[in-house]
Amino acid sequence: MASTIAGLGLRSLRKLQSRTADQQSSLQQAGLFFRNFIRHPLMLGSAIPSSRYLINRILDRVDWTSVRTAIEYGPGVGTFTRPMLSRMTTGAKLLAVELNQDFSFALREQIDDSRLLVQHGSAIYVNRWMRSKGLASADLVLSGIPYTVLPRELRLRILRETRKALAAEGVFAVYQYTRAVLPDLQEVFGSVEEDFEPINVLPARIFYCRV
Ligand SMILES: C[S@@+](CC[C@H](N)C(=O)[O-])C[C@H]1O[C@@H](n2cnc3c(N)ncnc32)[C@H](O)[C@@H]1O
């Protein structure tokens, strides 16, 4: 009886320790994100990472059993990257393309998962990065890039390269704080479906684009 109670106490203590470690690492990630926002506000477009409501709204719609290759643009501190990996099958790959060097470095250091391939650079070169890593086409591309602050020519180039990278049934999911990018998405993609997540700083517009 005493040993059962001691066992239960130890388990609760371990659970508490692991919860505290998770909270600490979330705080560290938020700190790294905020420091980089101060240095590169336009590149990041937001001072804090996406909310779990936004993450779940987007990721819950995906049929993860049919995703062999996923790509993430602008993973930042890995806010979507970790939950994506936890939903992906064991044989799938996730290519995370990040323009910010600090974030690319932190992702490589902190996420120990052989399915994750981190590429420091711009999403414009997505097809080059895919070729260099032996990835044929993407079933899912998720984008957190703040498109509204980019010059239109650059924005269109990223969108056109993404269309080329997608598999025939692939989906390009984009989250933004405004609808300003919608006309460009409609110009490049065959269909665009809209969604909205209010519980996020700022409330997010979501677009699901298909070839
Ligand atoms: C709004 S933050 C999103 C961060 C994270 N995915 C989230 O949801 O919390 C935008 C991210 O896009 C990255 N970024 C901006 N332009 C990029 C580009 N051309 N290619 C790849 N990443 C880019 C920024 O460095 C930043 O990490």
The ligand as an SDF file (V2000), in Angstrom:
LIG
                    3D

 27 29  0  0  0  0  0  0  0  0999 V2000
    4.3430   35.2220  -38.5090 C   0  0  0  0  0  0  0  0  0  0  0  0
    5.9030   34.3470  -38.3350 S   0  0  0  0  0  0  0  0  0  0  0  0
    5.2070   32.7150  -38.1430 C   0  0  0  0  0  0  0  0  0  0  0  0
    6.0130   31.8690  -37.1930 C   0  0  0  0  0  0  0  0  0  0  0  0
    5.3850   30.5390  -36.7950 C   0  0  0  0  0  0  0  0  0  0  0  0
    5.1410   29.6940  -37.9420 N   0  0  0  0  0  0  0  0  0  0  0  0
    4.0820   30.7560  -36.0520 C   0  0  0  0  0  0  0  0  0  0  0  0
    3.0150   30.4890  -36.6170 O   0  0  0  0  0  0  0  0  0  0  0  0
    4.1460   31.1630  -34.8880 O   0  0  0  0  0  0  0  0  0  0  0  0
    6.5700   34.3890  -39.9740 C   0  0  0  0  0  0  0  0  0  0  0  0
    7.8070   33.5400  -40.2020 C   0  0  0  0  0  0  0  0  0  0  0  0
    8.1300   33.5620  -41.6050 O   0  0  0  0  0  0  0  0  0  0  0  0
    9.5410   33.6660  -41.7610 C   0  0  0  0  0  0  0  0  0  0  0  0
    9.7730   34.1800  -43.1250 N   0  0  0  0  0  0  0  0  0  0  0  0
    9.5440   35.4240  -43.6130 C   0  0  0  0  0  0  0  0  0  0  0  0
    9.8130   35.4910  -44.9300 N   0  0  0  0  0  0  0  0  0  0  0  0
   10.2090   34.2340  -45.3120 C   0  0  0  0  0  0  0  0  0  0  0  0
   10.6090   33.6410  -46.5550 C   0  0  0  0  0  0  0  0  0  0  0  0
   10.6540   34.3590  -47.6840 N   0  0  0  0  0  0  0  0  0  0  0  0
   10.9580   32.3300  -46.5840 N   0  0  0  0  0  0  0  0  0  0  0  0
   10.9090   31.5780  -45.4400 C   0  0  0  0  0  0  0  0  0  0  0  0
   10.5420   32.0820  -44.2340 N   0  0  0  0  0  0  0  0  0  0  0  0
   10.1900   33.3880  -44.1670 C   0  0  0  0  0  0  0  0  0  0  0  0
    9.9400   34.6000  -40.6140 C   0  0  0  0  0  0  0  0  0  0  0  0
   11.3240   34.5320  -40.3240 O   0  0  0  0  0  0  0  0  0  0  0  0
    9.0590   34.0470  -39.4970 C   0  0  0  0  0  0  0  0  0  0  0  0
    9.6790   32.9530  -38.8540 O   0  0  0  0  0  0  0  0  0  0  0  0
  1  2  1  0
  2  3  1  0
  2 10  1  0
  3  4  1  0
  4  5  1  0
  5  6  1  0
  5  7  1  0
  7  8  2  0
  7  9  1  0
 10 11  1  0
 11 12  1  0
 11 26  1  0
 12 13  1  0
 13 14  1  0
 13 24  1  0
 14 15  1  0
 14 23  1  0
 15 16  2  0
 16 17  1  0
 17 18  1  0
 17 23  2  0
 18 19  1  0
 18 20  2  0
 20 21  1  0
 21 22  2  0
 22 23  1  0
 24 25  1  0
 24 26  1  0
 26 27  1  0
M  CHG  2   2   1   9  -1
M  END
$$$$
